[in-house]
């Protein structure tokens, strides 16, 4: 894929929102801008770009659950009826 560089001026509120959203999605600002432009212009992603793995799709969810039982693998009461 051949690429070109584009220099643009962006207001402070827009760049702040751009940085926040790119950080939230855990991607680079450049990737976020490219994806957004592609979506907005209806241009598909280049062929040969690998599909995201299952992990990549859910990695932003890792570690967000709080308050669950911490002994699921060691407490015998959790194994009652397991495998029947």
Buried (B, 14 or more C-beta within 10 A) or exposed (E): EEEEEEEEEEEEEEEEEBEEEBEEEEEEEEEBBBBEEEEEEEEEEEEEEEEEEEEEEEEEEEEEEEEEEEEEEEEEEEEEEEEE
